[in-house]
C-alpha cells in the first residue's frame, strides 16, 4: 500500500492526483492489474474525470454546491458540515483504474481527482496496486 498526503486550499476543492497514483503504480513494478485509490475521510472523495480543462472541475464543484447547499437550515448534523458528508457520499471514497503494460489505463482526457468538501485541510490518499488474476 502506498500513501501520500496533500493539502487543500478551499472548502470545496478538486486536486488532480494522477501523477501521484501513476508513481505508486510504476514503483510497484506491476504490469497488469488494477490500482485502487481510496480516501479515508468522510468529507472527501475521489473521482475520475476530465483533466485537460480545469473548468470541468470548477463546474463540478459549482453544480455540487447547487445540488447540496452548504447552509440548508434543515440539516441536523451538529458539526455543521452535512453538505460535505453528502457530497463525499455522492462522489464515493474510492476509484479503481486498470493497469495495462505497467501504466494506468486512463483515457486521453481522464485524470484522477481528490475531492475536498470540508477544507482547507491536510488529507491522505491510499493507493493499493493489485495484480490481475492469472
N, CA, C and O of each residue as an XYZ file, in Angstrom:
536
protein
N       0.845     -1.179      0.000
C       0.000      0.000      0.000
C       0.889      1.241      0.000
O       1.819      1.349      0.799
N       0.600      2.149     -0.881
C       1.290      3.444     -0.929
C       0.348      4.489     -0.337
O      -0.870      4.395     -0.484
N       0.915      5.465      0.320
C       0.119      6.538      0.903
C       0.809      7.858      0.607
O       2.036      7.947      0.636
N       0.018      8.881      0.322
C       0.567     10.226      0.210
C      -0.425     11.209      0.813
O      -1.614     10.920      0.948
N       0.093     12.370      1.169
C      -0.722     13.413      1.784
C      -0.778     14.615      0.860
O       0.093     14.817      0.014
N      -1.822     15.402      1.043
C      -1.965     16.636      0.287
C      -2.682     17.658      1.152
O      -3.319     17.316      2.148
N      -2.566     18.909      0.756
C      -3.261     19.997      1.448
C      -4.216     20.633      0.463
O      -3.858     20.923     -0.678
N      -5.439     20.846      0.923
C      -6.424     21.511      0.085
C      -6.490     22.978      0.480
O      -6.096     23.358      1.583
N      -6.995     23.795     -0.437
C      -6.942     25.236     -0.203
C      -8.308     25.901     -0.114
O      -8.387     27.125     -0.012
N      -9.372     25.132     -0.151
C     -10.694     25.734     -0.062
C     -11.696     24.770      0.524
O     -11.403     23.586      0.693
N     -12.875     25.269      0.835
C     -13.932     24.403      1.366
C     -14.218     23.275      0.390
O     -14.255     22.107      0.777
N     -14.420     23.620     -0.865
C     -14.590     22.624     -1.929
C     -13.445     22.814     -2.905
O     -13.223     23.915     -3.408
N     -12.720     21.738     -3.169
C     -11.506     21.856     -3.969
C     -11.198     20.502     -4.601
O     -11.071     19.504     -3.890
N     -11.079     20.455     -5.905
C     -10.667     19.244     -6.603
C      -9.170     19.349     -6.882
O      -8.711     20.324     -7.477
N      -8.416     18.347     -6.451
C      -6.969     18.322     -6.632
C      -6.628     17.131     -7.514
O      -6.943     15.992     -7.168
N      -5.989     17.383     -8.647
C      -5.609     16.264     -9.500
C      -4.463     15.494     -8.855
O      -3.447     16.072     -8.471
N      -4.645     14.181     -8.744
C      -3.651     13.317     -8.098
C      -3.143     12.229     -9.043
O      -2.546     11.250     -8.596
N      -3.374     12.393    -10.325
C      -2.969     11.376    -11.302
C      -1.480     11.070    -11.208
O      -1.082      9.906    -11.235
N      -0.671     12.093    -11.097
C       0.785     11.896    -11.070
C       1.201     11.041     -9.879
O       2.035     10.146    -10.020
N       0.623     11.310     -8.704
C       0.982     10.552     -7.508
C       0.532      9.093     -7.621
O       1.250      8.185     -7.201
N      -0.649      8.873     -8.185
C      -1.134      7.499     -8.375
C      -0.281      6.794     -9.418
O       0.063      5.624     -9.251
N       0.060      7.487    -10.480
C       0.930      6.911    -11.516
C       2.264      6.488    -10.908
O       2.775      5.413    -11.221
N       2.820      7.314    -10.053
C       4.091      6.980     -9.404
C       3.956      5.721     -8.556
O       4.844      4.868     -8.568
N       2.850      5.594     -7.817
C       2.622      4.395     -6.998
C       2.553      3.152     -7.876
O       3.087      2.106     -7.508
N       1.907      3.254     -9.021
C       1.793      2.110     -9.934
C       3.158      1.768    -10.510
O       3.557      0.604    -10.506
N       3.870      2.760    -11.000
C       5.164      2.499    -11.620
C       6.167      1.938    -10.621
O       6.961      1.064    -10.967
N       6.141      2.430     -9.387
C       7.095      1.929     -8.388
C       6.758      0.513     -7.925
O       7.606     -0.163     -7.343
N       5.533      0.061     -8.175
C       5.156     -1.305     -7.791
C       5.751     -2.347     -8.728
O       5.948     -3.498     -8.338
N       6.038     -1.943     -9.967
C       6.552     -2.875    -10.952
C       5.491     -3.776    -11.574
O       5.810     -4.589    -12.441
N       4.250     -3.649    -11.154
C       3.167     -4.490    -11.671
C       2.849     -4.116    -13.116
O       2.761     -2.935    -13.451
N       2.676     -5.120    -13.964
C       2.391     -4.875    -15.375
C       0.897     -4.909    -15.706
O       0.431     -4.153    -16.558
N       0.157     -5.776    -15.038
C      -1.282     -5.927    -15.320
C      -2.031     -6.029    -14.001
O      -1.626     -6.776    -13.110
N      -3.112     -5.287    -13.874
C      -3.897     -5.346    -12.649
C      -4.800     -4.145    -12.516
O      -5.379     -3.668    -13.491
N      -4.909     -3.666    -11.294
C      -5.780     -2.526    -11.012
C      -5.193     -1.713     -9.864
O      -4.614     -2.261     -8.927
N      -5.352     -0.409     -9.954
C      -4.985      0.490     -8.855
C      -6.270      0.904     -8.160
O      -7.193      1.420     -8.790
N      -6.319      0.674     -6.863
C      -7.455      1.118     -6.057
C      -7.002      2.368     -5.319
O      -6.052      2.336     -4.537
N      -7.697      3.469     -5.579
C      -7.399      4.741     -4.933
C      -8.482      4.964     -3.890
O      -9.669      5.003     -4.214
N      -8.070      5.110     -2.635
C      -9.019      5.189     -1.525
C      -8.739      6.434     -0.692
O      -7.587      6.768     -0.418
N      -9.801      7.105     -0.299
C      -9.722      8.306      0.517
C     -10.335      7.983      1.882
O     -11.543      7.761      1.969
N      -9.520      7.953      2.961
C     -10.023      7.557      4.279
C     -10.629      8.733      5.061
O     -10.265      8.989      6.209
N     -11.549      9.430      4.418
C     -12.172     10.600      5.045
C     -13.675     10.598      4.736
O     -14.092     10.129      3.677
N     -14.475     11.118      5.653
C     -15.929     11.128      5.447
C     -16.439     12.405      4.792
O     -17.623     12.504      4.468
N     -15.564     13.376      4.596
C     -15.988     14.617      3.946
C     -15.141     14.914      2.711
O     -14.981     16.071      2.322
N     -14.607     13.871      2.107
C     -13.826     13.988      0.880
C     -14.071     12.738      0.043
O     -14.533     11.718      0.555
N     -13.761     12.823     -1.235
C     -13.966     11.687     -2.117
C     -12.907     11.650     -3.201
O     -11.914     12.375     -3.157
N     -13.148     10.783     -4.179
C     -12.230     10.641     -5.307
C     -13.069     10.349     -6.550
O     -14.097      9.674     -6.476
N     -12.613     10.868     -7.693
C     -13.323     10.617     -8.939
C     -12.345     10.639    -10.107
O     -11.248     11.188    -10.004
N     -12.756     10.035    -11.214
C     -12.018     10.086    -12.468
C     -12.854     10.933    -13.419
O     -14.035     10.664    -13.639
N     -12.215     11.966    -13.980
C     -12.932     12.832    -14.905
C     -11.933     13.585    -15.761
O     -10.731     13.330    -15.682
N     -12.414     14.506    -16.575
C     -11.545     15.235    -17.497
C     -10.553     16.107    -16.738
O     -10.912     16.813    -15.796
N      -9.303     16.039    -17.168
C      -8.264     16.842    -16.532
C      -7.639     17.857    -17.482
O      -6.802     18.654    -17.058
N      -8.023     17.847    -18.747
C      -7.421     18.758    -19.716
C      -7.918     20.191    -19.533
O      -7.170     21.138    -19.772
N      -9.149     20.356    -19.121
C      -9.745     21.680    -18.954
C     -10.123     21.868    -17.488
O     -11.028     21.189    -17.005
N      -9.459     22.767    -16.770
C      -9.755     22.960    -15.346
C     -11.177     23.451    -15.081
O     -11.663     23.359    -13.954
N     -11.839     23.964    -16.099
C     -13.226     24.404    -15.910
C     -14.156     23.236    -15.613
O     -15.207     23.432    -15.004
N     -13.795     22.029    -16.027
C     -14.637     20.864    -15.730
C     -14.714     20.666    -14.218
O     -15.808     20.499    -13.680
N     -13.588     20.682    -13.526
C     -13.598     20.524    -12.073
C     -14.334     21.675    -11.412
O     -15.090     21.459    -10.465
N     -14.129     22.887    -11.889
C     -14.850     24.040    -11.333
C     -16.354     23.893    -11.533
O     -17.136     24.193    -10.631
N     -16.761     23.431    -12.717
C     -18.185     23.223    -12.983
C     -18.767     22.146    -12.077
O     -19.903     22.263    -11.616
N     -17.991     21.098    -11.821
C     -18.468     20.042    -10.931
C     -18.679     20.581     -9.519
O     -19.695     20.286     -8.889
N     -17.728     21.366     -9.022
C     -17.874     21.965     -7.694
C     -19.105     22.865     -7.665
O     -19.881     22.826     -6.711
N     -19.287     23.674     -8.705
C     -20.423     24.584     -8.771
C     -21.750     23.818     -8.713
O     -22.657     24.198     -7.973
N     -21.857     22.750     -9.488
C     -23.121     22.006     -9.524
C     -23.354     21.226     -8.231
O     -24.492     21.125     -7.771
N     -22.304     20.679     -7.646
C     -22.471     20.009     -6.354
C     -22.934     21.001     -5.291
O     -23.785     20.678     -4.462
N     -22.367     22.220     -5.318
C     -22.806     23.253     -4.368
C     -24.262     23.639     -4.606
O     -24.996     23.921     -3.659
N     -24.674     23.652     -5.855
C     -26.065     23.986     -6.173
C     -27.004     22.867     -5.714
O     -28.070     23.137     -5.161
N     -26.608     21.617     -5.942
C     -27.462     20.480     -5.563
C     -27.498     20.276     -4.050
O     -28.532     19.910     -3.491
N     -26.355     20.516     -3.390
C     -26.239     20.284     -1.952
C     -25.663     21.559     -1.328
O     -24.456     21.648     -1.105
N     -26.518     22.540     -1.047
C     -26.018     23.802     -0.495
C     -25.411     23.622      0.887
O     -25.836     22.764      1.660
N     -24.416     24.440      1.185
C     -23.701     24.317      2.438
C     -24.576     24.628      3.641
O     -24.432     23.984      4.680
N     -25.470     25.588      3.531
C     -26.144     26.134      4.707
C     -27.658     25.866      4.746
O     -28.420     26.731      5.178
N     -28.089     24.718      4.315
C     -29.521     24.396      4.380
C     -29.944     24.307      5.851
O     -29.360     23.532      6.608
N     -30.939     25.078      6.262
C     -31.345     25.077      7.674
C     -31.978     23.758      8.140
O     -32.187     23.568      9.338
N     -32.278     22.863      7.223
C     -32.892     21.584      7.599
C     -31.867     20.525      8.008
O     -32.244     19.476      8.530
N     -30.580     20.783      7.778
C     -29.565     19.836      8.218
C     -29.602     19.706      9.734
O     -29.847     20.683     10.442
N     -29.358     18.498     10.230
C     -29.400     18.262     11.674
C     -28.047     17.900     12.281
O     -27.894     17.928     13.502
N     -27.069     17.561     11.451
C     -25.749     17.160     11.940
C     -25.121     18.300     12.744
O     -25.024     19.427     12.258
N     -24.704     18.010     13.953
C     -24.233     19.018     14.881
C     -22.960     19.742     14.493
O     -22.756     20.876     14.925
N     -22.093     19.131     13.692
C     -20.841     19.786     13.319
C     -21.035     20.869     12.264
O     -20.146     21.691     12.047
N     -22.190     20.873     11.611
C     -22.449     21.887     10.602
C     -21.841     21.616      9.245
O     -21.761     22.520      8.414
N     -21.408     20.384      9.000
C     -20.800     20.068      7.703
C     -21.550     18.949      6.971
O     -20.940     18.139      6.272
N     -22.859     18.911      7.134
C     -23.662     17.883      6.465
C     -23.462     17.881      4.966
O     -23.379     16.821      4.346
N     -23.385     19.068      4.379
C     -23.207     19.141      2.922
C     -21.941     18.415      2.494
O     -21.932     17.742      1.464
N     -20.878     18.543      3.269
C     -19.620     17.870      2.934
C     -19.775     16.358      2.976
O     -19.257     15.659      2.105
N     -20.475     15.849      3.966
C     -20.708     14.400      4.056
C     -21.534     13.906      2.868
O     -21.243     12.853      2.301
N     -22.546     14.657      2.500
C     -23.425     14.253      1.391
C     -22.656     14.248      0.074
O     -22.756     13.296     -0.700
N     -21.890     15.305     -0.184
C     -21.111     15.380     -1.427
C     -20.068     14.264     -1.491
O     -19.852     13.675     -2.549
N     -19.425     13.976     -0.366
C     -18.440     12.898     -0.333
C     -19.098     11.562     -0.666
O     -18.529     10.746     -1.392
N     -20.304     11.341     -0.129
C     -21.024     10.098     -0.427
C     -21.397     10.036     -1.905
O     -21.378      8.960     -2.502
N     -21.733     11.170     -2.494
C     -22.087     11.208     -3.917
C     -20.881     10.868     -4.795
O     -21.024     10.169     -5.799
N     -19.702     11.356     -4.424
C     -18.500     11.105     -5.222
C     -17.958      9.701     -4.978
O     -17.459      9.058     -5.901
N     -18.055      9.227     -3.742
C     -17.506      7.930     -3.389
C     -16.118      8.065     -2.794
O     -15.410      9.037     -3.055
N     -15.739      7.089     -1.997
C     -14.451      7.143     -1.303
C     -13.343      6.380     -2.020
O     -12.210      6.338     -1.541
N     -13.664      5.772     -3.170
C     -12.623      5.033     -3.883
C     -12.886      5.040     -5.384
O     -13.999      5.289     -5.847
N     -11.829      4.761     -6.117
C     -11.909      4.600     -7.574
C     -10.936      3.500     -7.966
O      -9.877      3.347     -7.359
N     -11.304      2.740     -8.980
C     -10.431      1.690     -9.498
C     -10.024      2.051    -10.929
O     -10.857      2.421    -11.756
N      -8.728      1.933    -11.192
C      -8.212      2.231    -12.525
C      -7.397      1.037    -12.992
O      -6.474      0.608    -12.299
N      -7.729      0.493    -14.165
C      -6.953     -0.642    -14.681
C      -5.488     -0.261    -14.937
O      -5.159      0.890    -15.224
N      -4.633     -1.269    -14.821
C      -3.213     -1.122    -15.136
C      -2.925     -2.043    -16.313
O      -3.188     -3.244    -16.258
N      -2.383     -1.462    -17.376
C      -2.000     -2.246    -18.558
C      -0.580     -1.889    -18.938
O      -0.228     -0.714    -19.042
N       0.231     -2.910    -19.143
C       1.629     -2.688    -19.525
C       2.349     -1.763    -18.547
O       3.164     -0.932    -18.949
N       2.040     -1.915    -17.265
C       2.724     -1.154    -16.233
C       2.277      0.286    -16.069
O       2.898      1.051    -15.332
N       1.192      0.663    -16.759
C       0.734      2.059    -16.726
C      -0.754      2.129    -16.426
O      -1.507      1.198    -16.715
N      -1.169      3.260    -15.835
C      -2.601      3.487    -15.639
C      -3.296      3.522    -16.994
O      -2.842      4.201    -17.915
N      -4.382      2.799    -17.110
C      -5.128      2.735    -18.376
C      -6.241      3.785    -18.347
O      -7.427      3.454    -18.335
N      -5.836      5.042    -18.337
C      -6.790      6.147    -18.374
C      -7.010      6.587    -19.808
O      -6.120      6.462    -20.650
N      -8.196      7.102    -20.082
C      -8.478      7.668    -21.390
C      -7.688      8.950    -21.603
O      -7.136      9.515    -20.659
N      -7.637      9.397    -22.832
C      -6.848     10.569    -23.213
C      -7.108     11.771    -22.317
O      -6.169     12.467    -21.931
N      -8.344     12.022    -21.987
C      -8.709     13.224    -21.245
C      -8.927     12.968    -19.756
O      -9.273     13.891    -19.019
N      -8.733     11.744    -19.308
C      -9.049     11.406    -17.921
C      -7.900     11.689    -16.957
O      -6.725     11.523    -17.282
N      -8.288     12.122    -15.759
C      -7.370     12.292    -14.649
C      -8.062     11.830    -13.376
O      -9.281     11.657    -13.354
N      -7.292     11.633    -12.329
C      -7.832     11.199    -11.041
C      -7.814     12.411    -10.116
O      -6.802     13.103     -9.999
N      -8.943     12.657     -9.461
C      -9.087     13.837     -8.620
C      -9.458     13.476     -7.189
O     -10.347     12.659     -6.950
N      -8.761     14.100     -6.242
C      -9.178     14.116     -4.853
C     -10.208     15.234     -4.740
O      -9.991     16.340     -5.236
N     -11.328     14.943     -4.085
C     -12.429     15.899     -3.985
C     -12.622     16.334     -2.535
O     -13.122     15.566     -1.713
N     -12.233     17.538     -2.232
C     -12.377     18.102     -0.884
C     -13.725     18.801     -0.759
O     -14.132     19.549     -1.647
N     -14.416     18.548      0.360
C     -15.694     19.209      0.608
C     -15.786     19.834      1.992
O     -16.841     20.349      2.361
N     -14.709     19.803      2.766
C     -14.733     20.359      4.114
C     -13.370     20.946      4.474
O     -12.857     20.757      5.577
N     -12.804     21.661      3.509
C     -11.466     22.182      3.694
C     -11.463     23.631      4.136
O     -12.489     24.217      4.479
N     -10.253     24.182      4.112
C      -8.994     23.533      3.760
C      -8.487     22.615      4.867
O      -8.682     22.874      6.055
N      -7.834     21.539      4.447
C      -7.324     20.534      5.391
C      -6.104     19.829      4.804
O      -5.793     19.957      3.620
N      -5.427     19.085      5.670
C      -4.425     18.115      5.235
C      -5.146     16.782      5.120
O      -5.907     16.407      6.012
N      -4.913     16.070      4.035
C      -5.640     14.828      3.764
C      -4.676     13.741      3.325
O      -3.547     14.013      2.915
N      -5.146     12.497      3.421
C      -4.375     11.331      2.981
C      -5.099     10.629      1.844
O      -6.326     10.656      1.743
N      -4.307     10.008      1.004
C      -4.815      9.167     -0.083
C      -4.022      7.874     -0.046
O      -2.797      7.889      0.073
N      -4.724      6.761     -0.149
C      -4.084      5.451     -0.163
C      -4.240      4.847     -1.554
O      -5.294      4.966     -2.180
N      -3.190      4.206     -2.023
C      -3.214      3.530     -3.325
C      -2.769      2.090     -3.110
O      -1.677      1.839     -2.601
N      -3.605      1.165     -3.493
C      -3.289     -0.266     -3.414
C      -3.251     -0.798     -4.843
O      -4.226     -0.668     -5.583
N      -2.141     -1.389     -5.225
C      -1.958     -1.951     -6.554
C      -2.166     -3.456     -6.458
O      -1.465     -4.144     -5.716
N      -3.134     -3.956     -7.214
C      -3.491     -5.371     -7.162
C      -3.217     -6.034     -8.500
O      -3.521     -5.468     -9.550
N      -2.641     -7.239     -8.468
C      -2.358     -7.941     -9.732
C      -3.632     -8.489    -10.360
O      -4.618     -8.759     -9.674
N      -3.591     -8.647    -11.671
C      -4.694     -9.302    -12.380
C      -4.707    -10.779    -12.027
O      -3.662    -11.356    -11.726
N      -5.872    -11.390    -12.062
C      -5.959    -12.833    -11.824
C      -5.247    -13.563    -12.942
O      -5.340    -13.183    -14.110
N      -4.549    -14.594    -12.581
C      -3.803    -15.384    -13.581
C      -4.733    -16.312    -14.321
O      -4.293    -17.056    -15.198
